[in-house]
Amino acid sequence: MLPIDRPLAVALLGAASLFCLNACSAPTAEDVRIARQAMPISEVSLMLRGGNSQINIINEVNRRHIPETISAALEADLRQQRAGEDLIAALKDEKNLLTRSQRVAFTEWTNTRAEHVSGPRSQPNADQSETDGERRQRLENLNQQNLNNIERNQAEQVNRDYRQETSRSRLEGGRERYSTPYPILYATPSRRRPPSG
């Protein structure tokens, strides 16, 4: 066996362990599923401010897990929002933390979601802003067309209501004018044959 320099061996061992750590910690499908339902600390804070019961929040933390441990400053902030000891203990519990590969999946998922919401991070060029202007103009035109359609439909409805009301009043007025206590018999003229001659 060839002799290996001790610092070189340590470096090789470190590189191999780092490679294994990165390769072995690639998120699995289960890690991605858990990461997508993970509960950020900001959501815990929002639920506290929203008046949710701390038992419900603890149950959510236990079920969904949180991506990171809370810092002392965050703990103080949560206590200011009236977080109880049980909730703080649940947030500090190791069982409620995502694993390393789940945290990687959580970070990738939140970054992807943020990009979809905010759009690409590059600066728009003149062509894109022109397209945005055209899009804005098209939306304004569509809004104006919708308003015109609504006004036209309302006017047509008013006309229909008016015609219906006038025909109803004519019908009711005609009944009162021509109503008699006895039925009216209409005679049809008889057709006489001309005398044959």
C-alpha positions as CSV (number, residue, x, y, z in Angstrom):
1,M,0.0,0.0,0.0
2,L,1.3,3.5,-0.9
3,P,1.9,5.9,2.0
4,I,-0.6,8.8,2.0
5,D,0.2,12.2,3.5
6,R,-2.0,12.8,6.6
7,P,-3.3,16.2,5.5
8,L,-4.1,14.8,2.0
9,A,-6.0,11.9,3.6
10,V,-8.0,14.3,5.7
11,A,-8.8,16.4,2.7
12,L,-9.9,13.4,0.7
13,L,-12.0,12.1,3.5
14,G,-13.6,15.5,3.9
15,A,-14.3,15.7,0.2
16,A,-15.8,12.2,0.1
17,S,-18.0,12.9,3.1
18,L,-19.2,16.2,1.6
19,F,-19.9,14.5,-1.7
20,C,-21.8,11.7,0.1
21,L,-23.7,14.3,2.2
22,N,-24.8,16.2,-0.9
23,A,-25.6,13.0,-2.9
24,C,-27.3,11.3,0.0
25,S,-29.4,14.3,1.0
26,A,-31.1,14.8,-2.4
27,P,-34.8,15.2,-1.6
28,T,-37.0,12.2,-2.2
29,A,-40.6,12.4,-3.3
30,E,-41.7,12.0,0.3
31,D,-39.3,14.9,1.3
32,V,-40.9,17.1,-1.3
33,R,-44.4,16.2,-0.2
34,I,-43.6,17.0,3.5
35,A,-41.7,20.2,2.5
36,R,-44.7,21.5,0.5
37,Q,-47.0,21.2,3.5
38,A,-44.4,22.6,6.0
39,M,-45.5,25.5,8.2
40,P,-43.3,28.6,8.1
41,I,-42.9,30.5,11.4
42,S,-44.5,33.5,9.7
43,E,-47.7,31.4,9.4
44,V,-47.5,30.5,13.1
45,S,-47.3,34.2,13.9
46,L,-50.2,35.0,11.6
47,M,-52.3,32.3,13.2
48,L,-51.5,33.8,16.7
49,R,-52.5,37.3,15.5
50,G,-55.6,35.9,13.9
51,G,-56.8,34.5,17.2
52,N,-56.5,30.8,16.5
53,S,-56.3,28.7,19.6
54,Q,-52.8,27.7,20.6
55,I,-53.9,24.0,20.8
56,N,-54.8,24.2,17.1
57,I,-51.5,25.9,16.2
58,I,-49.6,23.2,18.2
59,N,-51.5,20.5,16.3
60,E,-50.6,22.1,13.0
61,V,-46.9,22.3,14.0
62,N,-46.9,18.7,15.0
63,R,-48.6,17.6,11.8
64,R,-46.9,19.8,9.2
65,H,-43.5,20.5,10.9
66,I,-41.5,23.8,10.7
67,P,-38.5,24.4,8.5
68,E,-36.2,26.0,11.1
69,T,-35.6,26.3,14.8
70,I,-36.8,29.6,16.3
71,S,-34.2,32.1,17.4
72,A,-34.2,34.0,20.7
73,A,-35.5,37.1,19.0
74,L,-38.3,35.2,17.3
75,E,-39.2,33.5,20.5
76,A,-39.4,36.9,22.2
77,D,-41.6,38.2,19.3
78,L,-43.9,35.2,19.6
79,R,-44.2,35.7,23.4
80,Q,-45.2,39.3,22.8
81,Q,-48.0,37.9,20.6
82,R,-49.0,35.9,23.7
83,A,-47.6,32.5,22.6
84,G,-47.8,30.1,25.5
85,E,-45.1,27.8,26.9
86,D,-46.6,24.7,25.2
87,L,-46.4,26.4,21.8
88,I,-42.8,27.6,22.3
89,A,-41.9,24.1,23.4
90,A,-43.5,22.6,20.2
91,L,-41.6,25.1,18.1
92,K,-38.3,24.1,19.8
93,D,-39.0,20.3,19.6
94,E,-36.6,18.5,17.3
95,K,-39.4,16.1,16.2
96,N,-41.2,19.1,14.6
97,L,-38.3,20.2,12.5
98,L,-37.8,19.3,8.8
99,T,-34.8,17.1,8.0
100,R,-31.9,18.5,6.0
101,S,-33.2,17.1,2.7
102,Q,-36.7,18.3,3.5
103,R,-35.3,21.8,4.2
104,V,-33.6,21.7,0.8
105,A,-36.9,20.8,-0.9
106,F,-38.7,23.5,1.2
107,T,-36.3,26.2,0.1
108,E,-36.5,25.1,-3.6
109,W,-40.3,25.1,-3.4
110,T,-40.6,28.5,-1.8
111,N,-38.1,30.0,-4.3
112,T,-40.0,28.5,-7.2
113,R,-43.3,29.8,-5.8
114,A,-41.9,33.3,-5.3
115,E,-40.7,33.4,-8.9
116,H,-44.1,32.4,-10.2
117,V,-45.8,35.0,-8.1
118,S,-43.4,37.9,-8.8
119,G,-42.4,36.8,-12.3
120,P,-38.9,36.8,-13.7
121,R,-36.3,38.8,-11.8
122,S,-34.7,40.3,-14.9
123,Q,-35.3,44.0,-15.7
124,P,-37.9,44.5,-18.5
125,N,-36.5,45.9,-21.7
126,A,-38.3,48.3,-24.0
127,D,-40.1,45.5,-25.9
128,Q,-41.5,44.0,-22.7
129,S,-42.7,47.4,-21.4
130,E,-44.3,48.1,-24.8
131,T,-46.0,44.7,-24.5
132,D,-47.1,45.6,-21.0
133,G,-48.5,48.9,-22.3
134,E,-50.4,47.1,-25.1
135,R,-51.7,44.6,-22.5
136,R,-52.9,47.4,-20.3
137,Q,-54.6,49.1,-23.2
138,R,-56.3,45.8,-24.2
139,L,-57.6,45.3,-20.6
140,E,-58.9,48.9,-20.5
141,N,-60.7,48.3,-23.8
142,L,-62.2,45.1,-22.5
143,N,-63.3,46.8,-19.3
144,Q,-65.0,49.6,-21.4
145,Q,-66.7,47.0,-23.6
146,N,-68.0,45.2,-20.5
147,L,-69.4,48.5,-19.1
148,N,-71.0,49.2,-22.5
149,N,-72.5,45.7,-22.6
150,I,-73.8,46.1,-19.0
151,E,-75.4,49.5,-19.8
152,R,-77.0,48.1,-23.0
153,N,-78.4,45.1,-21.2
154,Q,-79.8,47.3,-18.5
155,A,-81.4,49.6,-21.0
156,E,-82.9,46.5,-22.9
157,Q,-84.2,45.2,-19.5
158,V,-85.8,48.5,-18.7
159,N,-87.5,48.5,-22.2
160,R,-88.7,45.0,-21.7
161,D,-90.1,45.8,-18.2
162,Y,-91.8,48.9,-19.6
163,R,-93.4,47.0,-22.5
164,Q,-94.5,44.3,-20.2
165,E,-96.0,46.8,-17.7
166,T,-97.8,48.7,-20.5
167,S,-99.3,45.5,-22.0
168,R,-100.4,44.3,-18.6
169,S,-102.1,47.7,-17.8
170,R,-103.8,47.7,-21.2
171,L,-105.0,44.1,-20.6
172,E,-106.2,44.9,-17.2
173,G,-107.8,48.2,-18.3
174,G,-109.5,46.4,-21.2
175,R,-111.0,43.8,-18.9
176,E,-112.5,46.5,-16.7
177,R,-113.9,48.4,-19.6
178,Y,-115.5,45.4,-21.3
179,S,-116.6,43.5,-18.4
180,T,-120.3,42.8,-18.2
181,P,-122.4,40.9,-15.8
182,Y,-123.6,38.6,-18.5
183,P,-121.6,36.9,-21.2
184,I,-121.5,38.5,-24.6
185,L,-122.7,36.3,-27.4
186,Y,-121.3,37.0,-30.8
187,A,-123.4,36.1,-33.8
188,T,-121.8,35.1,-37.0
189,P,-123.5,36.3,-40.1
190,S,-125.2,33.5,-42.0
191,R,-124.3,33.0,-45.5
192,R,-127.3,33.0,-47.7
193,R,-127.2,31.3,-51.0
194,P,-128.2,33.5,-53.8
195,P,-131.5,32.5,-55.3
196,S,-131.1,30.0,-58.1
197,G,-132.7,31.1,-61.2
